[in-house]
Amino acid sequence: MNSDSEFERDILPLAGDLYRRAVGYTKNSADAEDLVQDTMMKAFNAFDMLREDTHFLAWLLRIMRNTWISNYRARLRRPAESLVGELDDGTECALSAEAQVFRQLLDPDLSAALSALSTEMRETLYWVAVEGMTYREAADIMGVPEGTVMSRMHRGRTSMRRALGDAA
């Protein structure tokens, strides 16, 4: 069996999961599609170098995260772009649909407790508690040791309990 058919069999079915995560990063569908395409191209080029025990989704999400970070840093180095003409203030439109829903659904105390966490702890809680990944899978995605994920989960849960306990 050649690597093209293995790639199609093992990787292409995960495109939906990648797209959902890409929308979370980019906050719009067009940029999310571009991010998924970039991720798939990088994955295809490196597919032959994978070990047998590779967790494909974790590997793809790691590629996506690194690609998004690289693109973000590149945008920071470019001069600011501005549109010419009149626009409304766009306060509601500036939020992603996901953010608007969460803003309406999340309890204000829970939202405040999550906001108080570091970005690393929020990301760790997301992968493990929301996505249901193992510590090892989350560690692979985030590029940290498994023990770091475990300690972040412990500290994040403790911080959330303390903040929510104070709110109650």
DSSP file (Angstrom, degrees, kcal/mol; ACC not computed):
  #  RESIDUE AA STRUCTURE BP1 BP2  ACC     N-H-->O    O-->H-N    N-H-->O    O-->H-N    TCO  KAPPA ALPHA  PHI   PSI    X-CA   Y-CA   Z-CA
    1    1 A M              0   0    0      0, 0.0     2,-0.1     0, 0.0     0, 0.0   0.000 360.0 360.0 360.0 134.8    0.0    0.0    0.0
    2    2 A N     >  -     0   0    0      1,-0.1     4,-1.6     4,-0.0     3,-0.3  -0.432 360.0-110.6 -87.8 166.0    1.4    3.4   -0.9
    3    3 A S  H  > S+     0   0    0      1,-0.2     4,-2.6     2,-0.2     5,-0.2   0.764 112.2  63.6 -68.0 -25.7    1.5    6.4    1.5
    4    4 A D  H  > S+     0   0    0      2,-0.2     4,-2.3     1,-0.2    -1,-0.2   0.937 106.9  42.1 -64.1 -45.3   -1.1    8.3   -0.5
    5    5 A S  H  > S+     0   0    0     -3,-0.3     4,-2.2     2,-0.2    -1,-0.2   0.855 114.2  51.9 -71.6 -32.8   -3.8    5.8    0.2
    6    6 A E  H  X S+     0   0    0     -4,-1.6     4,-3.0     2,-0.2     5,-0.4   0.903 109.5  50.4 -66.4 -40.4   -2.7    5.5    3.8
    7    7 A F  H  X>S+     0   0    0     -4,-2.6     4,-2.7     1,-0.2     5,-1.4   0.936 111.5  47.7 -61.5 -46.4   -2.9    9.2    4.2
    8    8 A E  H  <5S+     0   0    0     -4,-2.3    -1,-0.2     3,-0.2    -2,-0.2   0.893 116.5  44.5 -61.9 -39.4   -6.4    9.2    2.7
    9    9 A R  H  <5S+     0   0    0     -4,-2.2    -2,-0.2    -5,-0.1    -1,-0.2   0.913 126.2  27.3 -71.0 -44.2   -7.4    6.4    5.0
   10   10 A D  H  <5S+     0   0    0     -4,-3.0    -3,-0.2    -5,-0.1    -2,-0.2   0.812 130.2  28.0 -92.9 -32.9   -5.9    7.7    8.2
   11   11 A I  T ><5S+     0   0    0     -4,-2.7     3,-2.2    -5,-0.4    -3,-0.2   0.875 104.7  64.0-103.6 -45.8   -5.8   11.4    7.9
   12   12 A L  G > <S+     0   0    0     -5,-1.4     3,-1.8     1,-0.3     4,-0.2   0.826  95.4  61.7 -57.3 -35.4   -8.5   12.7    5.7
   13   13 A P  G 3  S+     0   0    0      0, 0.0     3,-0.5     0, 0.0    -1,-0.3   0.704  97.7  61.2 -63.4 -15.1  -11.4   11.5    8.0
   14   14 A L  G <> S+     0   0    0     -3,-2.2     4,-2.1     1,-0.2     3,-0.2   0.417  73.7  98.1 -89.5   1.8  -10.0   13.9   10.7
   15   15 A A  H <> S+     0   0    0     -3,-1.8     4,-2.7     1,-0.2    -1,-0.2   0.852  78.7  55.6 -60.5 -36.2  -10.5   17.0    8.5
   16   16 A G  H  > S+     0   0    0     -3,-0.5     4,-2.2    -4,-0.2    -1,-0.2   0.912 107.9  47.9 -63.5 -42.5  -13.8   17.8   10.3
   17   17 A D  H  > S+     0   0    0     -4,-0.3     4,-1.8    -3,-0.2    -1,-0.2   0.898 112.6  50.0 -63.2 -40.2  -12.1   17.8   13.7
   18   18 A L  H  X S+     0   0    0     -4,-2.1     4,-2.7     2,-0.2    -2,-0.2   0.918 109.0  51.5 -63.9 -43.3   -9.4   20.0   12.3
   19   19 A Y  H  X S+     0   0    0     -4,-2.7     4,-2.3     1,-0.2     5,-0.2   0.920 107.8  51.8 -62.2 -44.3  -11.9   22.5   10.9
   20   20 A R  H  X S+     0   0    0     -4,-2.2     4,-1.2     1,-0.2    -1,-0.2   0.911 113.9  43.9 -59.3 -41.9  -13.7   22.8   14.2
   21   21 A R  H  X S+     0   0    0     -4,-1.8     4,-1.6     1,-0.2    -1,-0.2   0.886 110.2  56.0 -70.4 -37.6  -10.5   23.6   16.0
   22   22 A A  H  X S+     0   0    0     -4,-2.7     4,-3.1     1,-0.2     5,-0.4   0.879 103.4  54.3 -62.7 -38.4   -9.3   25.9   13.2
   23   23 A V  H  X S+     0   0    0     -4,-2.3     4,-2.5     1,-0.2    -1,-0.2   0.886 105.7  54.3 -62.7 -37.3  -12.5   28.0   13.6
   24   24 A G  H  < S+     0   0    0     -4,-1.2    -1,-0.2    -5,-0.2    -2,-0.2   0.871 114.3  40.7 -63.1 -36.8  -11.7   28.3   17.2
   25   25 A Y  H  < S+     0   0    0     -4,-1.6    -2,-0.2     1,-0.1    -1,-0.2   0.942 126.8  30.0 -74.3 -49.0   -8.3   29.7   16.3
   26   26 A T  H  < S-     0   0    0     -4,-3.1    -3,-0.2     2,-0.1    -2,-0.2   0.730  87.6-141.4 -90.9 -23.9   -9.2   32.0   13.4
   27   27 A K  S  < S+     0   0    0     -4,-2.5     2,-0.3    -5,-0.4    70,-0.2   0.567  74.9  70.1  71.0  10.9  -12.7   33.0   14.3
   28   28 A N  S  > S-     0   0    0     -6,-0.2     4,-1.8     1,-0.1    -2,-0.1  -0.986  79.0-126.2-154.6 153.9  -13.9   32.8   10.7
   29   29 A S  H  > S+     0   0    0     -2,-0.3     4,-2.5     1,-0.2     5,-0.2   0.855 103.9  54.6 -71.0 -36.8  -14.6   30.1    8.2
   30   30 A A  H  > S+     0   0    0      1,-0.2     4,-1.9     2,-0.2    -1,-0.2   0.944 113.4  41.8 -64.2 -47.2  -12.4   31.3    5.3
   31   31 A D  H  > S+     0   0    0      1,-0.2     4,-2.5     2,-0.2    -1,-0.2   0.854 112.8  55.9 -67.2 -33.2   -9.3   31.6    7.5
   32   32 A A  H  X S+     0   0    0     -4,-1.8     4,-2.5     2,-0.2    -2,-0.2   0.915 106.4  49.8 -64.0 -42.9  -10.2   28.2    9.1
   33   33 A E  H  X S+     0   0    0     -4,-2.5     4,-2.4     1,-0.2    -1,-0.2   0.907 111.3  49.3 -61.9 -41.6  -10.3   26.5    5.7
   34   34 A D  H  X S+     0   0    0     -4,-1.9     4,-2.7     2,-0.2    -2,-0.2   0.909 110.8  50.2 -62.9 -42.0   -6.9   28.0    4.8
   35   35 A L  H  X S+     0   0    0     -4,-2.5     4,-2.4     2,-0.2    -2,-0.2   0.905 111.0  48.4 -64.5 -41.5   -5.5   26.8    8.1
   36   36 A V  H  X S+     0   0    0     -4,-2.5     4,-2.8     2,-0.2    -1,-0.2   0.914 111.9  50.1 -63.8 -42.0   -6.8   23.3    7.6
   37   37 A Q  H  X S+     0   0    0     -4,-2.4     4,-2.3     2,-0.2    -2,-0.2   0.930 111.6  47.4 -63.3 -44.9   -5.4   23.3    4.0
   38   38 A D  H  X S+     0   0    0     -4,-2.7     4,-2.3     1,-0.2    -1,-0.2   0.913 113.0  50.1 -60.5 -42.0   -2.0   24.4    5.3
   39   39 A T  H  X S+     0   0    0     -4,-2.4     4,-2.6     1,-0.2    -2,-0.2   0.925 110.7  48.4 -62.9 -45.6   -2.1   21.8    8.0
   40   40 A M  H  X S+     0   0    0     -4,-2.8     4,-2.7     2,-0.2    -1,-0.2   0.881 110.2  51.9 -64.3 -38.0   -3.0   19.0    5.6
   41   41 A M  H  X S+     0   0    0     -4,-2.3     4,-2.2     2,-0.2    -1,-0.2   0.933 112.5  44.9 -64.2 -44.5   -0.2   20.0    3.2
   42   42 A K  H  X S+     0   0    0     -4,-2.3     4,-1.4     1,-0.2    -2,-0.2   0.895 114.2  50.1 -65.6 -38.9    2.4   19.9    6.0
   43   43 A A  H  X S+     0   0    0     -4,-2.6     4,-1.0     2,-0.2    -2,-0.2   0.914 109.5  50.7 -64.9 -42.8    1.0   16.6    7.2
   44   44 A F  H >< S+     0   0    0     -4,-2.7     3,-0.6     1,-0.2     4,-0.4   0.917 109.9  50.2 -61.6 -43.4    1.1   15.1    3.7
   45   45 A N  H 3< S+     0   0    0     -4,-2.2    -1,-0.2     1,-0.2    -2,-0.2   0.794 119.6  36.4 -66.7 -27.8    4.7   16.1    3.3
   46   46 A A  H >< S+     0   0    0     -4,-1.4     3,-1.6    -3,-0.2     4,-0.3   0.418  87.4 100.4-103.7   0.4    5.7   14.6    6.6
   47   47 A F  G X< S+     0   0    0     -4,-1.0     3,-1.4    -3,-0.6    -1,-0.1   0.840  76.7  57.8 -59.3 -37.2    3.5   11.6    6.6
   48   48 A D  G 3  S+     0   0    0     -4,-0.4    -1,-0.3     1,-0.3    -2,-0.1   0.700 101.4  57.9 -67.6 -18.3    6.2    9.2    5.5
   49   49 A M  G <  S+     0   0    0     -3,-1.6    -1,-0.3    -4,-0.0    -2,-0.2   0.447  81.4 116.9 -92.2  -0.6    8.3   10.1    8.5
   50   50 A L    <   -     0   0    0     -3,-1.4     2,-0.2    -4,-0.3    -3,-0.0  -0.321  63.3-124.1 -71.0 149.3    5.7    9.1   11.1
   51   51 A R    >   -     0   0    0      1,-0.1     3,-1.2    -2,-0.0    -1,-0.1  -0.483  26.2-111.0 -82.5 163.0    6.2    6.3   13.6
   52   52 A E  T 3  S+     0   0    0      1,-0.2    -1,-0.1    -2,-0.2    -2,-0.1   0.824 114.6  52.9 -63.9 -33.6    3.8    3.5   13.8
   53   53 A D  T 3  S+     0   0    0      2,-0.1    -1,-0.2     3,-0.0     2,-0.2   0.232  78.0 134.2 -91.9  15.2    2.4    4.5   17.3
   54   54 A T    <   -     0   0    0     -3,-1.2     2,-0.9     1,-0.1     3,-0.1  -0.433  56.5-134.1 -68.9 133.1    1.6    8.1   16.3
   55   55 A H     >  -     0   0    0     -2,-0.2     4,-2.3     1,-0.2     5,-0.2  -0.807  19.5-155.1 -85.4 109.3   -1.7    9.4   17.4
   56   56 A F  H  > S+     0   0    0     -2,-0.9     4,-2.9     1,-0.2     5,-0.2   0.872  85.8  49.1 -61.2 -44.1   -2.9   11.1   14.2
   57   57 A L  H  > S+     0   0    0      1,-0.2     4,-2.7     2,-0.2    -1,-0.2   0.925 112.9  47.3 -64.9 -43.1   -5.3   13.6   15.6
   58   58 A A  H  > S+     0   0    0      2,-0.2     4,-1.9     1,-0.2    -1,-0.2   0.909 113.2  49.9 -62.0 -41.2   -2.8   14.9   18.2
   59   59 A W  H  X S+     0   0    0     -4,-2.3     4,-2.1     2,-0.2    -2,-0.2   0.928 112.9  45.8 -62.8 -46.7   -0.1   15.1   15.5
   60   60 A L  H  X S+     0   0    0     -4,-2.9     4,-2.7     1,-0.2    -2,-0.2   0.902 111.7  51.1 -64.6 -41.5   -2.4   17.1   13.2
   61   61 A L  H  X S+     0   0    0     -4,-2.7     4,-2.6    -5,-0.2    -1,-0.2   0.853 108.7  52.3 -66.6 -32.8   -3.5   19.4   15.9
   62   62 A R  H  X S+     0   0    0     -4,-1.9     4,-2.4    -5,-0.2    -1,-0.2   0.922 110.2  47.8 -66.8 -43.6    0.1   20.1   16.9
   63   63 A I  H  X S+     0   0    0     -4,-2.1     4,-2.5     2,-0.2    -2,-0.2   0.928 113.4  49.0 -59.9 -45.1    0.9   20.9   13.2
   64   64 A M  H  X S+     0   0    0     -4,-2.7     4,-2.9     2,-0.2    -2,-0.2   0.930 110.9  48.9 -62.1 -46.6   -2.2   23.2   13.1
   65   65 A R  H  X S+     0   0    0     -4,-2.6     4,-2.5     1,-0.2    -1,-0.2   0.929 113.4  46.5 -60.5 -46.3   -1.3   25.0   16.4
   66   66 A N  H  X S+     0   0    0     -4,-2.4     4,-2.4     2,-0.2    -1,-0.2   0.885 113.2  49.7 -64.4 -38.6    2.3   25.6   15.2
   67   67 A T  H  X S+     0   0    0     -4,-2.5     4,-2.6    -5,-0.2    -2,-0.2   0.920 111.2  49.1 -64.8 -44.0    1.1   26.8   11.8
   68   68 A W  H  X S+     0   0    0     -4,-2.9     4,-2.6     2,-0.2    -2,-0.2   0.916 111.6  49.0 -62.5 -43.1   -1.5   29.1   13.4
   69   69 A I  H  X S+     0   0    0     -4,-2.5     4,-2.6    -5,-0.2    -1,-0.2   0.921 111.8  49.1 -62.6 -44.0    1.2   30.5   15.8
   70   70 A S  H  X S+     0   0    0     -4,-2.4     4,-2.2     1,-0.2    -2,-0.2   0.919 112.9  47.1 -61.6 -43.7    3.6   31.1   12.9
   71   71 A N  H  X S+     0   0    0     -4,-2.6     4,-2.2     2,-0.2    -1,-0.2   0.898 111.7  51.4 -64.4 -40.1    0.9   32.8   10.8
   72   72 A Y  H  X S+     0   0    0     -4,-2.6     4,-1.8     1,-0.2    -2,-0.2   0.926 110.5  47.7 -62.8 -45.8    0.0   35.0   13.8
   73   73 A R  H  X S+     0   0    0     -4,-2.6     4,-1.2     1,-0.2    -1,-0.2   0.878 110.1  53.0 -64.0 -37.6    3.6   36.0   14.4
   74   74 A A  H  X S+     0   0    0     -4,-2.2     4,-0.9     1,-0.2     3,-0.3   0.897 107.2  52.1 -64.3 -39.4    3.9   36.8   10.7
   75   75 A R  H >< S+     0   0    0     -4,-2.2     3,-0.5     1,-0.2    -1,-0.2   0.863 104.9  56.3 -64.4 -35.0    0.8   39.1   10.9
   76   76 A L  H 3< S+     0   0    0     -4,-1.8    -1,-0.2     1,-0.2    -2,-0.2   0.823 104.9  52.5 -65.6 -29.9    2.3   40.9   13.8
   77   77 A R  H 3< S+     0   0    0     -4,-1.2    -1,-0.2    -3,-0.3    -2,-0.2   0.690  95.6  85.6 -79.9 -18.7    5.4   41.8   11.8
   78   78 A R  S << S-     0   0    0     -4,-0.9     3,-0.1    -3,-0.5     2,-0.0  -0.491  92.0 -98.5 -80.2 152.2    3.3   43.2    8.9
   79   79 A P        -     0   0    0      0, 0.0    -1,-0.1     0, 0.0    -2,-0.1  -0.354  51.2 -88.9 -65.9 152.7    2.2   46.8    9.0
   80   80 A A        -     0   0    0     -4,-0.1     2,-0.4    -3,-0.1    -4,-0.0  -0.331  40.1-142.6 -63.7 140.7   -1.3   47.4   10.2
   81   81 A E        -     0   0    0     -3,-0.1     2,-0.4    -2,-0.0    -1,-0.1  -0.838  17.5-171.4-103.9 142.8   -4.0   47.3    7.5
   82   82 A S        -     0   0    0     -2,-0.4     2,-0.3     2,-0.0     0, 0.0  -0.990  18.6-128.8-135.8 147.5   -7.0   49.6    7.5
   83   83 A L        -     0   0    0     -2,-0.4     2,-0.5     2,-0.1     4,-0.1  -0.640  20.0-133.7 -89.6 148.4  -10.1   49.8    5.5
   84   84 A V        +     0   0    0     -2,-0.3     2,-0.2     2,-0.1    -1,-0.0  -0.879  66.2  41.5-103.0 134.4  -11.2   53.1    3.8
   85   85 A G  S    S-     0   0    0     -2,-0.5     2,-0.4     2,-0.1    -2,-0.1  -0.591  94.4 -51.7 121.5 175.7  -14.8   54.1    4.2
   86   86 A E        +     0   0    0     -2,-0.2     2,-0.3     0, 0.0    -2,-0.1  -0.727  51.3 173.5 -94.0 136.1  -17.4   54.1    6.9
   87   87 A L        -     0   0    0     -2,-0.4    -2,-0.1    -4,-0.1     2,-0.0  -0.950  34.9-107.9-131.8 153.1  -18.2   51.0    8.9
   88   88 A D        -     0   0    0     -2,-0.3     0, 0.0     1,-0.1     0, 0.0  -0.316  45.8 -96.6 -71.9 170.2  -20.4   50.5   11.9
   89   89 A D        -     0   0    0      1,-0.1    -1,-0.1    -2,-0.0     5,-0.0   0.762  45.4-153.6 -65.0 -23.1  -18.6   49.9   15.2
   90   90 A G     >  +     0   0    0      1,-0.1     4,-2.3     3,-0.1     5,-0.2   0.713  39.6 148.2  66.0  23.7  -19.0   46.1   14.7
   91   91 A T  H  > S+     0   0    0      1,-0.2     4,-0.5     2,-0.2    -1,-0.1   0.917  76.6  37.9 -61.8 -43.8  -18.9   45.3   18.4
   92   92 A E  H >4 S+     0   0    0      1,-0.2     3,-0.8     2,-0.2    -1,-0.2   0.894 118.0  50.0 -72.2 -39.0  -21.3   42.3   18.0
   93   93 A C  H 34 S+     0   0    0      1,-0.2    -2,-0.2     4,-0.0    -1,-0.2   0.761  98.2  68.2 -71.4 -24.4  -19.8   41.2   14.7
   94   94 A A  H 3< S+     0   0    0     -4,-2.3     2,-0.3     2,-0.1    -1,-0.2   0.776  88.8  78.2 -68.2 -24.3  -16.3   41.3   16.0
   95   95 A L  S << S-     0   0    0     -3,-0.8   -68,-0.0    -4,-0.5    -5,-0.0  -0.636  89.3-116.3 -84.1 141.5  -17.0   38.4   18.3
   96   96 A S     >  -     0   0    0     -2,-0.3     4,-2.4     1,-0.1     5,-0.2  -0.302  26.5-111.0 -67.7 161.1  -17.0   34.9   16.7
   97   97 A A  H  > S+     0   0    0      1,-0.2     4,-2.3     2,-0.2     5,-0.2   0.897 121.2  54.0 -59.4 -39.5  -20.3   33.0   16.7
   98   98 A E  H  > S+     0   0    0      1,-0.2     4,-2.6     2,-0.2    -1,-0.2   0.918 108.9  47.6 -61.1 -44.3  -18.8   30.7   19.3
   99   99 A A  H  > S+     0   0    0      1,-0.2     4,-2.4     2,-0.2    -1,-0.2   0.882 110.3  52.4 -66.1 -38.0  -17.8   33.5   21.6
  100  100 A Q  H  X S+     0   0    0     -4,-2.4     4,-1.4     2,-0.2    -1,-0.2   0.912 111.5  46.2 -64.6 -41.8  -21.3   35.1   21.3
  101  101 A V  H  X S+     0   0    0     -4,-2.3     4,-2.6     2,-0.2     3,-0.3   0.945 114.1  47.3 -65.1 -47.7  -23.0   31.8   22.3
  102  102 A F  H  X S+     0   0    0     -4,-2.6     4,-3.0     1,-0.2    -2,-0.2   0.876 107.9  56.3 -62.8 -36.0  -20.6   31.2   25.2
  103  103 A R  H  < S+     0   0    0     -4,-2.4    -1,-0.2     1,-0.2    -2,-0.2   0.870 114.0  40.2 -62.8 -34.6  -21.1   34.7   26.4
  104  104 A Q  H  < S+     0   0    0     -4,-1.4    -2,-0.2    -3,-0.3    -1,-0.2   0.843 123.5  38.2 -80.9 -34.8  -24.8   34.1   26.5
  105  105 A L  H  < S+     0   0    0     -4,-2.6    -2,-0.2    -5,-0.1    -3,-0.2   0.841  94.2  89.9 -88.3 -35.2  -24.6   30.5   27.9
  106  106 A L  S  < S-     0   0    0     -4,-3.0     0, 0.0    -5,-0.2     0, 0.0  -0.394  81.5-115.9 -71.5 137.0  -21.8   30.7   30.4
  107  107 A D     >  -     0   0    0      1,-0.1     4,-2.7    -2,-0.1     5,-0.2  -0.478  25.2-124.5 -62.4 136.4  -22.5   31.6   33.9
  108  108 A P  H  > S+     0   0    0      0, 0.0     4,-2.3     0, 0.0     5,-0.2   0.852 111.5  52.3 -57.3 -34.5  -20.7   34.9   34.7
  109  109 A D  H  > S+     0   0    0      2,-0.2     4,-2.4     1,-0.2     5,-0.1   0.910 110.9  46.7 -67.4 -41.3  -18.9   33.3   37.6
  110  110 A L  H  > S+     0   0    0      2,-0.2     4,-2.5     1,-0.2     5,-0.2   0.917 112.2  50.5 -65.6 -43.0  -17.6   30.5   35.5
  111  111 A S  H  X S+     0   0    0     -4,-2.7     4,-2.3     1,-0.2    -2,-0.2   0.909 111.6  47.8 -61.0 -42.8  -16.6   32.9   32.8
  112  112 A A  H  X S+     0   0    0     -4,-2.3     4,-1.5    -5,-0.2    -1,-0.2   0.900 111.1  51.1 -64.9 -40.9  -14.7   35.0   35.3
  113  113 A A  H  X S+     0   0    0     -4,-2.4     4,-0.6     1,-0.2    -2,-0.2   0.908 112.2  46.5 -64.1 -41.8  -13.0   31.9   36.8
  114  114 A L  H >< S+     0   0    0     -4,-2.5     3,-1.0     1,-0.2    -2,-0.2   0.897 110.0  53.7 -66.2 -40.2  -11.9   30.7   33.3
  115  115 A S  H 3< S+     0   0    0     -4,-2.3    -1,-0.2     1,-0.2    -2,-0.2   0.803 101.8  59.8 -65.0 -28.3  -10.6   34.2   32.4
  116  116 A A  H 3< S+     0   0    0     -4,-1.5    -1,-0.2    -5,-0.1    -2,-0.2   0.703  90.1  90.0 -73.7 -18.9   -8.5   34.3   35.6
  117  117 A L  S << S-     0   0    0     -3,-1.0     2,-0.0    -4,-0.6    39,-0.0  -0.401  87.4-104.0 -75.5 154.7   -6.6   31.2   34.4
  118  118 A S     >  -     0   0    0      1,-0.1     4,-2.5    -2,-0.1     5,-0.2  -0.331  32.4-109.0 -69.3 160.8   -3.4   31.5   32.3
  119  119 A T  H  > S+     0   0    0      1,-0.2     4,-2.6     2,-0.2     5,-0.2   0.891 120.1  53.7 -58.4 -40.6   -3.7   30.7   28.6
  120  120 A E  H  > S+     0   0    0      1,-0.2     4,-2.3     2,-0.2    -1,-0.2   0.903 109.9  46.4 -63.1 -41.8   -1.7   27.5   29.2
  121  121 A M  H  > S+     0   0    0      2,-0.2     4,-2.8     1,-0.2    -2,-0.2   0.904 112.5  49.9 -68.9 -40.4   -4.1   26.3   31.9
  122  122 A R  H  X S+     0   0    0     -4,-2.5     4,-2.3     2,-0.2    -2,-0.2   0.925 112.4  47.9 -62.2 -43.3   -7.2   27.2   29.8
  123  123 A E  H  X S+     0   0    0     -4,-2.6     4,-2.5    -5,-0.2    -2,-0.2   0.910 112.3  49.0 -64.1 -41.9   -5.8   25.3   26.8
  124  124 A T  H  X S+     0   0    0     -4,-2.3     4,-2.4     1,-0.2     5,-0.4   0.933 111.5  48.8 -63.0 -46.7   -4.9   22.3   29.0
  125  125 A L  H  X>S+     0   0    0     -4,-2.8     4,-2.1     1,-0.2     5,-1.2   0.886 110.9  52.7 -59.7 -38.8   -8.4   22.2   30.5
  126  126 A Y  I  X>S+     0   0    0     -4,-2.3     5,-2.5    -5,-0.2     4,-1.0   0.966 112.0  42.6 -61.5 -53.3   -9.9   22.5   27.0
  127  127 A W  I  <5S+     0   0    0     -4,-2.5     6,-2.3     3,-0.2    -2,-0.2   0.908 126.5  31.1 -63.4 -42.4   -8.0   19.5   25.6
  128  128 A V  I  <5S+     0   0    0     -4,-2.4     4,-0.4     4,-0.2    -3,-0.2   0.947 129.8  30.5 -84.3 -50.8   -8.4   17.2   28.6
  129  129 A A  I  <5S+     0   0    0     -4,-2.1    -3,-0.2    -5,-0.4    -2,-0.1   0.882 131.4  29.2 -81.1 -38.8  -11.8   18.2   30.1
  130  130 A V  I  <<S+     0   0    0     -5,-1.2    -3,-0.2    -4,-1.0    -4,-0.1   0.931 129.8  34.1 -88.0 -50.8  -13.7   19.4   27.0
  131  131 A E  S   <S-     0   0    0     -5,-2.5    -3,-0.2    -6,-0.2    -4,-0.1   0.660  99.2-131.4 -81.7 -15.6  -12.2   17.3   24.2
  132  132 A G        +     0   0    0     -4,-0.4    -4,-0.2    -6,-0.3    -3,-0.1   0.742  47.8 158.4  75.3  23.4  -11.6   14.3   26.4
  133  133 A M        -     0   0    0     -6,-2.3    -1,-0.2     1,-0.1     2,-0.1  -0.414  43.2-109.7 -78.1 156.2   -8.0   13.7   25.4
  134  134 A T     >  -     0   0    0      1,-0.1     4,-2.5    -2,-0.1     5,-0.2  -0.343  32.1-106.1 -74.5 165.5   -5.6   11.8   27.5
  135  135 A Y  H  > S+     0   0    0      1,-0.2     4,-2.5     2,-0.2     5,-0.2   0.895 122.2  52.2 -59.5 -39.3   -2.8   13.6   29.2
  136  136 A R  H  > S+     0   0    0      2,-0.2     4,-2.4     1,-0.2    -1,-0.2   0.923 109.4  47.9 -64.9 -44.2   -0.4   12.1   26.7
  137  137 A E  H  > S+     0   0    0      2,-0.2     4,-2.1     1,-0.2    -2,-0.2   0.923 113.5  47.5 -63.0 -43.9   -2.4   13.3   23.7
  138  138 A A  H  X S+     0   0    0     -4,-2.5     4,-2.5     1,-0.2    -1,-0.2   0.900 110.8  52.4 -63.1 -40.4   -2.7   16.8   25.2
  139  139 A A  H  X>S+     0   0    0     -4,-2.5     5,-1.7    -5,-0.2     4,-1.5   0.902 108.4  50.9 -62.4 -41.2    1.0   16.9   25.9
  140  140 A D  H  <5S+     0   0    0     -4,-2.4    -1,-0.2     2,-0.2    -2,-0.2   0.912 112.1  46.9 -62.2 -43.0    1.7   15.9   22.3
  141  141 A I  H  <5S+     0   0    0     -4,-2.1    -2,-0.2     1,-0.2    -1,-0.2   0.919 118.2  40.1 -65.5 -44.0   -0.5   18.7   21.0
  142  142 A M  H  <5S-     0   0    0     -4,-2.5    -1,-0.2    -5,-0.2    -2,-0.2   0.597 105.6-124.8 -85.9 -10.6    0.9   21.4   23.3
  143  143 A G  T  <5S+     0   0    0     -4,-1.5    -3,-0.2     1,-0.3    -4,-0.1   0.855  70.1 116.4  71.9  35.2    4.5   20.2   23.0
  144  144 A V  S   <S-     0   0    0     -5,-1.7    -1,-0.3    -6,-0.2    -2,-0.1  -0.857  72.7 -85.9-127.7 163.8    5.1   19.8   26.7
  145  145 A P    >>  -     0   0    0      0, 0.0     4,-1.4     0, 0.0     3,-0.7  -0.328  37.7-115.8 -66.6 154.6    5.8   16.8   28.9
  146  146 A E  H 3> S+     0   0    0      1,-0.2     4,-2.1     2,-0.2     5,-0.1   0.856 115.9  59.1 -59.1 -36.7    2.9   14.7   30.2
  147  147 A G  H 3> S+     0   0    0      1,-0.2     4,-2.5     2,-0.2    -1,-0.2   0.830 100.5  56.0 -62.4 -32.8    3.8   15.7   33.7
  148  148 A T  H <> S+     0   0    0     -3,-0.7     4,-2.6     2,-0.2    -1,-0.2   0.901 106.8  49.5 -65.8 -40.8    3.3   19.4   32.8
  149  149 A V  H  X S+     0   0    0     -4,-1.4     4,-2.5     2,-0.2    -2,-0.2   0.923 111.0  50.4 -62.9 -43.2   -0.2   18.6   31.6
  150  150 A M  H  X S+     0   0    0     -4,-2.1     4,-2.2     1,-0.2    -2,-0.2   0.921 112.7  45.1 -62.5 -44.0   -1.0   16.8   34.8
  151  151 A S  H  X S+     0   0    0     -4,-2.5     4,-2.8     2,-0.2     5,-0.2   0.884 112.4  51.5 -70.1 -36.4    0.3   19.6   37.0
  152  152 A R  H  X S+     0   0    0     -4,-2.6     4,-3.0     2,-0.2     5,-0.2   0.904 109.9  50.2 -64.4 -39.7   -1.6   22.2   34.9
  153  153 A M  H  X S+     0   0    0     -4,-2.5     4,-2.7     2,-0.2     5,-0.3   0.930 112.2  47.3 -63.0 -44.1   -4.8   20.2   35.2
  154  154 A H  H  X S+     0   0    0     -4,-2.2     4,-2.4     2,-0.2    -2,-0.2   0.953 116.3  42.8 -62.0 -50.0   -4.3   20.0   39.0
  155  155 A R  H  X S+     0   0    0     -4,-2.8     4,-2.5     1,-0.2    -2,-0.2   0.894 115.1  50.8 -65.1 -39.1   -3.6   23.7   39.4
  156  156 A G  H  X S+     0   0    0     -4,-3.0     4,-2.5    -5,-0.2    -2,-0.2   0.925 112.1  45.6 -64.5 -45.3   -6.4   24.6   36.9
  157  157 A R  H  X S+     0   0    0     -4,-2.7     4,-2.8    -5,-0.2     5,-0.2   0.914 113.6  50.1 -63.8 -42.3   -9.0   22.5   38.7
  158  158 A T  H  X S+     0   0    0     -4,-2.4     4,-2.5    -5,-0.3    -2,-0.2   0.926 112.1  47.4 -61.8 -44.5   -7.9   23.9   42.1
  159  159 A S  H  X S+     0   0    0     -4,-2.5     4,-2.7     2,-0.2    -1,-0.2   0.904 112.7  48.9 -64.1 -41.6   -8.1   27.4   40.9
  160  160 A M  H  X S+     0   0    0     -4,-2.5     4,-2.9     2,-0.2     5,-0.3   0.920 111.7  49.1 -64.9 -43.8  -11.5   26.9   39.4
  161  161 A R  H  X S+     0   0    0     -4,-2.8     4,-2.6     2,-0.2    -2,-0.2   0.927 113.2  47.5 -60.8 -44.5  -12.8   25.2   42.6
  162  162 A R  H  X S+     0   0    0     -4,-2.5     4,-2.0    -5,-0.2    -2,-0.2   0.936 115.5  44.1 -63.0 -47.2  -11.4   28.1   44.7
  163  163 A A  H  X S+     0   0    0     -4,-2.7     4,-1.4     1,-0.2    -2,-0.2   0.902 118.5  43.0 -66.6 -41.2  -12.9   30.8   42.4
  164  164 A L  H  X S+     0   0    0     -4,-2.9     4,-1.5     2,-0.2    -1,-0.2   0.815 111.7  54.8 -76.3 -29.7  -16.3   29.0   42.0
  165  165 A G  H  < S+     0   0    0     -4,-2.6    -2,-0.2    -5,-0.3    -1,-0.2   0.894 109.0  48.2 -67.0 -39.4  -16.4   28.2   45.7
  166  166 A D  H  < S+     0   0    0     -4,-2.0    -2,-0.2     1,-0.2    -1,-0.2   0.840 110.1  52.8 -66.7 -33.7  -15.9   31.9   46.5
  167  167 A A  H  <        0   0    0     -4,-1.4    -1,-0.2     1,-0.3    -2,-0.2   0.819 360.0 360.0 -72.8 -30.6  -18.6   32.8   44.1
  168  168 A A     <        0   0    0     -4,-1.5    -1,-0.3    -5,-0.1    -2,-0.2   0.481 360.0 360.0 -78.6 360.0  -21.1   30.4   45.7
